[in-house]
Amino acid sequence: MIIPAVPGDAAELAALVNEVYAEAEEGLWPPGTPRTSVDEVASLITAGQLLVALAGGEIAGVVRVQLLDDRTGEFGMLAASRKHRGTGVGRELVAAAEEWARDAGRTTMQLEILVPHEWAHPSKEFLRAWYGRLGYRHERNEPLELTYPHLAPLLATPCDLTVWFKPL
Protein backbone atom coordinates (compact mmCIF):
# COMPACT_ATOMS: atom_id res chain seq x y z
CA MET A 1 0.00 0.00 0.00
CA ILE A 2 1.29 3.48 -0.90
CA ILE A 3 0.21 6.41 1.30
CA PRO A 4 1.37 9.97 2.02
CA ALA A 5 4.04 10.14 4.71
CA VAL A 6 3.03 11.45 8.12
CA PRO A 7 5.09 13.71 10.44
CA GLY A 8 5.75 10.92 12.94
CA ASP A 9 7.67 9.02 10.24
CA ALA A 10 10.31 11.72 9.62
CA ALA A 11 13.14 10.15 11.64
CA GLU A 12 12.54 6.65 10.29
CA LEU A 13 12.32 7.91 6.70
CA ALA A 14 15.49 9.99 7.02
CA ALA A 15 17.35 6.96 8.41
CA LEU A 16 16.03 4.76 5.58
CA VAL A 17 17.04 7.22 2.85
CA ASN A 18 20.48 7.76 4.39
CA GLU A 19 21.10 4.01 4.72
CA VAL A 20 20.10 3.29 1.13
CA TYR A 21 22.01 6.23 -0.37
CA ALA A 22 25.16 5.46 1.65
CA GLU A 23 25.36 2.24 -0.36
CA ALA A 24 23.89 3.47 -3.66
CA GLU A 25 26.19 6.51 -3.83
CA GLU A 26 29.28 5.06 -2.17
CA GLY A 27 32.37 6.78 -3.51
CA LEU A 28 30.49 9.82 -4.82
CA TRP A 29 30.52 11.60 -1.46
CA PRO A 30 32.99 11.47 1.43
CA PRO A 31 32.18 8.59 3.80
CA GLY A 32 29.46 9.47 6.31
CA THR A 33 27.87 12.22 4.18
CA PRO A 34 24.11 12.03 4.80
CA ARG A 35 21.66 12.26 1.87
CA THR A 36 19.04 14.02 3.98
CA SER A 37 18.15 15.10 7.51
CA VAL A 38 15.15 14.65 9.77
CA ASP A 39 14.39 18.37 9.33
CA GLU A 40 14.44 18.12 5.53
CA VAL A 41 12.23 15.03 5.57
CA ALA A 42 9.81 16.72 7.99
CA SER A 43 9.64 19.69 5.62
CA LEU A 44 8.94 17.41 2.64
CA ILE A 45 6.19 15.65 4.60
CA THR A 46 4.59 18.98 5.48
CA ALA A 47 4.73 19.95 1.78
CA GLY A 48 3.00 16.69 0.82
CA GLN A 49 6.01 15.54 -1.20
CA LEU A 50 6.72 12.12 0.31
CA LEU A 51 4.90 8.87 -0.39
CA VAL A 52 5.64 5.72 1.59
CA ALA A 53 5.15 2.06 0.80
CA LEU A 54 3.85 -0.08 3.63
CA ALA A 55 4.26 -3.83 3.85
CA GLY A 56 3.12 -5.85 6.82
CA GLY A 57 2.47 -2.66 8.76
CA GLU A 58 6.03 -1.34 8.38
CA ILE A 59 7.65 1.18 6.09
CA ALA A 60 9.10 -0.64 3.08
CA GLY A 61 10.12 2.38 1.00
CA VAL A 62 9.77 6.06 0.22
CA VAL A 63 9.76 8.40 -2.77
CA ARG A 64 9.72 12.18 -3.11
CA VAL A 65 7.30 13.73 -5.61
CA GLN A 66 7.07 17.31 -6.80
CA LEU A 67 5.65 19.38 -9.63
CA LEU A 68 8.23 21.17 -11.78
CA ASP A 69 6.01 23.04 -14.24
CA ASP A 70 2.64 22.82 -15.98
CA ARG A 71 3.60 19.62 -17.80
CA THR A 72 6.23 17.93 -15.64
CA GLY A 73 6.30 16.05 -12.36
CA GLU A 74 9.48 14.70 -10.81
CA PHE A 75 10.34 11.93 -8.42
CA GLY A 76 13.50 11.35 -6.47
CA MET A 77 14.87 10.16 -3.15
CA LEU A 78 13.57 6.68 -4.02
CA ALA A 79 14.58 4.19 -1.36
CA ALA A 80 13.46 0.65 -0.52
CA SER A 81 14.41 -0.93 2.78
CA ARG A 82 16.94 -3.74 2.61
CA LYS A 83 14.31 -6.19 3.87
CA HIS A 84 11.94 -5.31 1.02
CA ARG A 85 14.34 -5.01 -1.92
CA GLY A 86 13.51 -7.28 -4.80
CA THR A 87 9.83 -7.45 -3.83
CA GLY A 88 8.61 -4.82 -6.30
CA VAL A 89 8.36 -1.99 -3.76
CA GLY A 90 10.53 0.32 -5.89
CA ARG A 91 8.41 -0.32 -8.97
CA GLU A 92 5.24 0.32 -6.91
CA LEU A 93 6.64 3.61 -5.61
CA VAL A 94 7.57 4.78 -9.12
CA ALA A 95 4.08 3.84 -10.38
CA ALA A 96 2.51 5.75 -7.47
CA ALA A 97 4.69 8.79 -8.22
CA GLU A 98 3.60 8.67 -11.86
CA GLU A 99 -0.06 8.37 -10.86
CA TRP A 100 0.36 11.31 -8.46
CA ALA A 101 1.76 13.43 -11.32
CA ARG A 102 -1.00 12.35 -13.75
CA ASP A 103 -3.63 13.18 -11.12
CA ALA A 104 -2.07 16.65 -10.90
CA GLY A 105 -2.50 17.06 -14.67
CA ARG A 106 1.12 16.42 -15.68
CA THR A 107 2.00 14.60 -18.89
CA THR A 108 5.70 13.92 -18.29
CA MET A 109 7.71 12.53 -15.38
CA GLN A 110 11.35 13.44 -14.77
CA LEU A 111 14.06 11.91 -12.64
CA GLU A 112 17.73 12.69 -12.11
CA ILE A 113 20.56 10.25 -11.50
CA LEU A 114 23.88 11.45 -10.10
CA VAL A 115 26.74 9.71 -11.96
CA PRO A 116 30.51 10.00 -11.75
CA HIS A 117 32.45 11.48 -14.68
CA GLU A 118 35.42 9.16 -14.70
CA TRP A 119 34.17 5.70 -13.71
CA ALA A 120 31.11 3.48 -13.86
CA HIS A 121 29.32 3.17 -10.52
CA PRO A 122 27.64 -0.26 -10.18
CA SER A 123 24.49 1.09 -8.50
CA LYS A 124 24.11 3.83 -11.09
CA GLU A 125 24.56 1.36 -13.96
CA PHE A 126 21.85 -0.82 -12.40
CA LEU A 127 19.53 2.20 -12.12
CA ARG A 128 20.11 3.22 -15.73
CA ALA A 129 18.99 -0.20 -16.92
CA TRP A 130 16.12 -0.43 -14.42
CA TYR A 131 14.66 2.99 -15.26
CA GLY A 132 15.02 2.15 -18.95
CA ARG A 133 12.90 -0.97 -18.41
CA LEU A 134 10.30 1.25 -16.70
CA GLY A 135 10.08 3.40 -19.84
CA TYR A 136 12.38 6.28 -18.87
CA ARG A 137 14.72 7.68 -21.51
CA HIS A 138 17.95 9.56 -20.92
CA GLU A 139 17.52 13.10 -22.24
CA ARG A 140 20.67 14.96 -21.22
CA ASN A 141 23.57 15.36 -18.83
CA GLU A 142 23.95 18.45 -16.67
CA PRO A 143 26.94 19.44 -14.54
CA LEU A 144 25.87 19.10 -10.91
CA GLU A 145 27.16 22.59 -10.15
CA LEU A 146 24.62 24.16 -12.53
CA THR A 147 21.58 22.69 -10.79
CA TYR A 148 22.89 22.22 -7.24
CA PRO A 149 25.89 24.56 -6.84
CA HIS A 150 25.92 24.09 -3.06
CA LEU A 151 26.44 20.31 -3.43
CA ALA A 152 29.22 20.19 -6.02
CA PRO A 153 32.04 21.17 -3.60
CA LEU A 154 30.99 18.35 -1.26
CA LEU A 155 31.52 15.56 -3.80
CA ALA A 156 34.35 13.05 -3.46
CA THR A 157 34.56 12.70 -7.26
CA PRO A 158 33.34 14.86 -10.16
CA CYS A 159 29.75 14.01 -11.12
CA ASP A 160 26.98 14.96 -13.52
CA LEU A 161 23.25 14.65 -13.27
CA THR A 162 21.67 12.52 -15.96
CA VAL A 163 18.13 13.72 -16.60
CA TRP A 164 15.52 11.17 -17.67
CA PHE A 165 11.92 11.58 -18.88
CA LYS A 166 8.89 9.40 -19.43
CA PRO A 167 5.61 10.41 -21.04
CA LEU A 168 2.68 9.69 -18.74
SVG drawing of the C-alpha trace seen along z (x, -y; Angstrom):
<svg xmlns="http://www.w3.org/2000/svg" viewBox="-6 -27 44 37">
<polyline fill="none" stroke="black" stroke-width="0.4" points="0.0,0.0 1.3,-3.5 0.2,-6.4 1.4,-10.0 4.0,-10.1 3.0,-11.5 5.1,-13.7 5.8,-10.9 7.7,-9.0 10.3,-11.7 13.1,-10.2 12.5,-6.6 12.3,-7.9 15.5,-10.0 17.3,-7.0 16.0,-4.8 17.0,-7.2 20.5,-7.8 21.1,-4.0 20.1,-3.3 22.0,-6.2 25.2,-5.5 25.4,-2.2 23.9,-3.5 26.2,-6.5 29.3,-5.1 32.4,-6.8 30.5,-9.8 30.5,-11.6 33.0,-11.5 32.2,-8.6 29.5,-9.5 27.9,-12.2 24.1,-12.0 21.7,-12.3 19.0,-14.0 18.2,-15.1 15.1,-14.7 14.4,-18.4 14.4,-18.1 12.2,-15.0 9.8,-16.7 9.6,-19.7 8.9,-17.4 6.2,-15.6 4.6,-19.0 4.7,-20.0 3.0,-16.7 6.0,-15.5 6.7,-12.1 4.9,-8.9 5.6,-5.7 5.1,-2.1 3.9,0.1 4.3,3.8 3.1,5.9 2.5,2.7 6.0,1.3 7.7,-1.2 9.1,0.6 10.1,-2.4 9.8,-6.1 9.8,-8.4 9.7,-12.2 7.3,-13.7 7.1,-17.3 5.7,-19.4 8.2,-21.2 6.0,-23.0 2.6,-22.8 3.6,-19.6 6.2,-17.9 6.3,-16.1 9.5,-14.7 10.3,-11.9 13.5,-11.4 14.9,-10.2 13.6,-6.7 14.6,-4.2 13.5,-0.6 14.4,0.9 16.9,3.7 14.3,6.2 11.9,5.3 14.3,5.0 13.5,7.3 9.8,7.5 8.6,4.8 8.4,2.0 10.5,-0.3 8.4,0.3 5.2,-0.3 6.6,-3.6 7.6,-4.8 4.1,-3.8 2.5,-5.7 4.7,-8.8 3.6,-8.7 -0.1,-8.4 0.4,-11.3 1.8,-13.4 -1.0,-12.4 -3.6,-13.2 -2.1,-16.7 -2.5,-17.1 1.1,-16.4 2.0,-14.6 5.7,-13.9 7.7,-12.5 11.3,-13.4 14.1,-11.9 17.7,-12.7 20.6,-10.2 23.9,-11.4 26.7,-9.7 30.5,-10.0 32.5,-11.5 35.4,-9.2 34.2,-5.7 31.1,-3.5 29.3,-3.2 27.6,0.3 24.5,-1.1 24.1,-3.8 24.6,-1.4 21.9,0.8 19.5,-2.2 20.1,-3.2 19.0,0.2 16.1,0.4 14.7,-3.0 15.0,-2.1 12.9,1.0 10.3,-1.2 10.1,-3.4 12.4,-6.3 14.7,-7.7 18.0,-9.6 17.5,-13.1 20.7,-15.0 23.6,-15.4 24.0,-18.5 26.9,-19.4 25.9,-19.1 27.2,-22.6 24.6,-24.2 21.6,-22.7 22.9,-22.2 25.9,-24.6 25.9,-24.1 26.4,-20.3 29.2,-20.2 32.0,-21.2 31.0,-18.4 31.5,-15.6 34.3,-13.0 34.6,-12.7 33.3,-14.9 29.8,-14.0 27.0,-15.0 23.2,-14.6 21.7,-12.5 18.1,-13.7 15.5,-11.2 11.9,-11.6 8.9,-9.4 5.6,-10.4 2.7,-9.7"/>
</svg>
